[in-house]
């Protein structure tokens, strides 16, 4: 056996191996697609236009900007968990009498990238 025939045989085996790997990859992709189609068919149908959410009778709800006063955290020797807070930790804050815009420093908004002098 000479070296040329060994090289040809090695290239042929490599080509066959790559073809088998390619076919396995295609089969895997087709299986994934079929699985996706099957799971999509099991989902409930999309809501019809009459089932879509509607605006309230009062119109759209808009953002409200207001300052809120925080409730005080009870002081003690032990750390409190949220369920140990007054109202279960869900007590809302109360409105503030301050109506102006709060600033961290005069002339700056306090946020990063606010365009200030740095």
C-alpha positions as CSV (number, residue, x, y, z in Angstrom):
1,X,0.0,0.0,0.0
2,X,1.4,3.3,-0.9
3,X,1.0,6.7,0.8
4,X,-1.3,8.1,-1.9
5,X,-3.9,5.5,-1.5
6,X,-3.8,5.9,2.3
7,X,-4.4,9.6,2.0
8,X,-7.3,9.0,-0.4
9,X,-8.8,6.5,2.0
10,X,-8.4,8.9,5.0
11,X,-10.0,11.8,3.0
12,X,-12.9,9.5,2.0
13,X,-13.5,8.4,5.6
14,X,-13.3,12.0,6.8
15,X,-15.8,13.0,4.1
16,X,-18.2,10.2,5.1
17,X,-17.9,11.2,8.7
18,X,-18.6,14.8,8.0
19,X,-21.6,13.8,5.9
20,X,-23.0,11.6,8.7
21,X,-22.5,14.5,11.2
22,X,-24.3,16.9,8.8
23,X,-27.2,14.5,8.4
24,X,-27.5,14.1,12.2
25,X,-27.5,17.8,12.6
26,X,-30.2,18.3,10.0
27,X,-32.3,15.5,11.7
28,X,-31.8,17.3,15.0
29,X,-33.0,20.6,13.6
30,X,-36.1,19.0,11.9
31,X,-36.9,17.3,15.2
32,X,-36.6,20.5,17.1
33,X,-38.9,22.3,14.6
34,X,-41.5,19.5,14.9
35,X,-41.4,19.6,18.7
36,X,-41.9,23.4,18.5
37,X,-44.9,23.0,16.2
38,X,-46.4,20.4,18.4
39,X,-46.1,22.5,21.6
40,X,-47.5,25.6,19.7
41,X,-50.6,23.6,18.8
42,X,-51.2,22.7,22.5
43,X,-51.3,26.4,23.5
44,X,-54.6,28.1,23.9
45,X,-55.7,30.2,20.9
46,X,-54.9,33.9,20.7
47,X,-57.7,36.1,22.1
48,X,-60.1,37.4,19.5
49,X,-60.5,41.2,19.1
50,X,-63.6,41.3,21.3
51,X,-61.7,39.5,24.1
52,X,-58.9,42.2,24.1
53,X,-58.6,44.5,27.1
54,X,-60.5,47.8,26.9
55,X,-59.8,51.2,28.3
56,X,-61.7,52.1,31.5
57,X,-64.8,54.3,31.1
58,X,-62.8,57.2,32.6
59,X,-60.2,57.0,29.9
60,X,-56.5,56.1,30.0
61,X,-54.7,56.0,33.4
62,X,-51.7,58.4,33.4
63,X,-48.6,58.6,35.5
64,X,-48.9,60.6,38.7
65,X,-45.9,62.3,40.0
66,X,-46.1,63.2,43.7
67,X,-43.8,63.1,46.7
68,X,-44.6,60.5,49.4
69,X,-43.6,60.5,53.0
70,X,-42.1,57.2,54.2
71,X,-43.4,55.4,57.2
72,X,-41.0,55.0,60.1
73,X,-39.3,51.6,60.6
74,X,-39.8,50.4,64.1
75,X,-36.5,50.5,66.0
76,X,-35.4,47.5,68.0
77,X,-32.4,45.2,68.9
78,X,-33.3,42.5,66.4
79,X,-33.5,42.6,62.6
80,X,-37.1,42.7,61.3
81,X,-38.4,40.5,58.4
82,X,-40.9,41.9,56.0
83,X,-43.8,39.9,57.6
84,X,-42.9,41.5,61.0
85,X,-43.3,45.0,59.7
86,X,-46.5,46.9,60.6
87,X,-49.1,46.0,58.0
88,X,-47.1,43.1,56.7
89,X,-44.7,45.5,54.9
90,X,-47.4,46.6,52.5
91,X,-48.6,49.8,54.2
92,X,-48.6,52.6,51.7
93,X,-46.9,55.9,52.4
94,X,-48.8,59.1,52.8
95,X,-48.7,62.2,50.6
96,X,-46.2,64.9,51.3
97,X,-47.0,68.6,51.7
98,X,-43.8,69.4,49.7
99,X,-44.8,70.1,46.1
100,X,-41.5,71.2,44.6
101,X,-38.9,69.1,42.8
102,X,-36.4,67.6,45.1
103,X,-32.8,68.1,44.3
104,X,-29.7,66.5,45.7
105,X,-27.5,69.5,45.0
106,X,-28.4,73.0,43.8
107,X,-28.4,73.0,40.0
108,X,-28.2,69.2,39.6
109,X,-30.8,66.5,39.4
110,X,-28.8,63.9,41.3
111,X,-28.7,61.3,38.5
112,X,-25.8,60.1,36.4
113,X,-25.5,61.6,33.0
114,X,-27.6,64.6,34.0
115,X,-25.5,66.9,31.8
116,X,-24.1,68.7,34.9
117,X,-20.5,70.0,35.2
118,X,-19.3,66.6,36.3
